[in-house]
Each structure stands twice: as C-alpha cells, then as structure tokens.
Amino acid sequence: MQATTFWKTVTMDQENLLEKVLEFLRQHHIRFCVIGGQAVNAYAEPLVSLDLDIVVAVDSMDELERLIRAHFVVHRLPHSLDISLPGSALRVQIWMDERYPSFVERAEIREVLGLKLPVAALEDVLQGKIWAASDPERRGSKRQKDLADIARLIEQYPHLKKLVPPEILGKLV
C-alpha cells in the first residue's frame, strides 16, 4: 500500500483535505514547510499521526485566515489555525509562533506521506521539538511524544545530540 493511501485510510480523509490544503497554498503562492511529527517522519522511521503541522511565510496571518475560512472549517487557537473538513479526521495545523517562519527559508523537499513536500531542515525540526518538549503549557502526553521524536532524530543522526539541552537529554531513555 502506498504511504499516501495508508495515511488517507488512517485519517479517514474522504474529503481529500490534504490535497485541498496543499492546492490552496500553491494557488495563493504561499510558501510553507512541514514541521512537527510529520517532519520527523521525513528524517526518521515514520510513525502514524493524524496531524500535519505546517508553518507558512506570509505577511499577514489575518489575511491568510480570512482566505482559508472561505474554503475550510477553521478554529483559531492561541498558537495555530486548525483546518478541517467534515468527512476527514486529518488535522492540519498552521502554526503562528513567531519563531517558526524562518524555517521556510531553509526547508528542503523530502517525502512526507508519499508526497514530495517542503520540510523544515533537520536542525530546525529538532529545534521545534525542543521548544515543544520544553513548553510547560503543552499537555504532558504531547511533551512525551516530543521527547520520543527527539530520541528518534538523535538515534538516526547522533551528531544532533550536542544541540539538545541537558535537561531534555536527561529525560530521554
């Protein structure tokens, strides 16, 4: 089974949300890159997730939100726009954290879910996971997944270990 077909089956994406979001970004010439767990999957052994986290390079998130709302169901959260459609369990999250937009500049094309997409550079993916694992407002279960993602990256790329703060390294198995 192809990766895209498998993922669409797992996320029950009967509405083709993934393709529609990607097409929307392309039609509006919005530069973006994949971050989060799917970005880790592009560099390490993949794990299943219902989320696709991206960051975009735009001048106005308010304008982007207005455009997106015309095509998708959008929930604004403190740090992201969550995009969905009825008929899909897929969750696309556009992160609005001001630390992430520079990731788009360093992104490289990699395979994600069987598609060639811009993915944050390896060191940027790690940095994003370090920020997430260090965020005390994040759910504990999410922080545990972030630690596992950091461990996956270090196992695949041992040279990254020197970039991980000691307090994070101490939590890894």
N, C-alpha and C positions, 0 to 999 in steps of 0.2 A: 504494500500500500504506500502511495506517495505521501510525503510529510504533510503537504497541504490538505490532502483528503483526510488523513488521520486527524489533523488538528480541527478541521471543519466538522468532523464527526463528533469529536470530543466536546467541542464548544456548541454543537447543535446550531451552527451558523447557517440556517436555511435562508437567511436574507442576504447572504454574501456581504456582511458588514465589513469584513476585512478588505475585500476588493473595492467596495464603495468608498471607504475612508481613504485608501491609497489613491484611488482615482480622483477624489475630491482634492487631495493635497496636490496631485500633479496638475489638475485643471487650473488650480489657483496659484500655481508656481510657488508653492510653499515648501521651502527646504526643511527637511526633518531628518531625524535619525532615531533608531530604536535604542532604548535603554532598558534597564531593569533585567528581569529574569530571561526574557527572550534574547536580549543582547548577550547574556552569559551563555545561553544555549548556542549562540553563534560561534563561541570560542571554546566551549567545553561540551562534554557529553550532555545531550539535551534531556530535560525533564518536562513533563506536561504541565501546562499552565493555561488558565482561561484568560489571562491578561496579556495585552500588548501595550507596553508603555513606550511613548514617544515624546520627544521634545522637538519643538519647531523653532525656526528662526523667522520671527515676524516682528514688525514694529509695534503692532497693537493687538494684544490678546483680546481686547473688547471687540475689535472688528472681526477677528477670527471667530470668536464665539458667536457673533451675530450671523456670520456666513454659515457656520456649522449648524446652527439651530434651524435653518431653513431646510436642512436635509436629514437631520438625525435627532434623536432624543438626547438632550444634553443636560447633565447635572453638574453644576458648579460646586466644587469642593474647595476648601481653603488653598490647596496647592495644585489642583488639577481640574481639567474638564473631563468628565466621564461621558463617553459617547456610546450609545447603544441603539438597537432597533428591536422592536418586538419580533420574536422568532429567532433570536440569537442569544446564546449565553456568553458570547465573546464580550470582553470588556476592553475597550480601547481608552486609554488614559493619556491625555496630553498634559504633561507636567508644566507648570507655570513657575517653578522655582527658578529664581534669577541666576542660580549657579550653573544651570544646565545648557543654556543656548550656545555657549562656545563649543560644546560637544559636536554640534552640527558641522562646524568648520573642519574638524579633524576626523569625521566619520569616513568609513570605508565600506564599500559594497561587500556584503557577506550573505551567506544563505541563512535565512530565517524562515522556518515553517515551509520549506521548499521553494521559497521565493528569494530573489536577489533584491536585498533592501539595504539602504544606508544604515550602518550600525555604528554606534559610538566606538571610538578607538579603545583598545584593550585597557589601557591605563585609565581612561575615562569611565569605562564600565565599572572597573574596580573602585574608583573614587566614588561613584554614585552609590555603590553597595556599602561602602564605608560610611557615607553620610546617612544612609537609610538605617544601617545597623546601630548607628550612634544616636539616632533620634528617639529621645525618651517619650515622645508623644505617639510614636508608632506602636501598634499592637505588638505584644510580646511574640505572638506566633509569626508575625511578619518579620520581626527582627531576627528570629531564629532562622527563617528561610534566607534572609540576607547573609547571615553568618555561614550557612551552608553554601550559598553562592560564592562567597569569598573563598571558602575552602576549596570549592571546585576549581576556581580560577588559579589558586596557588598550586594545586596539585598538577594542573596542566601546564602552568607557567611559573616554576619555582622562583624565578628572578623577581617576581612581583612581591614576594614576602617582605622585602625590605621597605615596601611602600605602605604596609599595613601597620597602623599604630599598635604599640604593645598591649594596650587594653583590649583591643579586638583580637589580637593573636592569642591572648590568654584565654579567650572564650572558645577557641577552635579546638576540635578534637584531634 
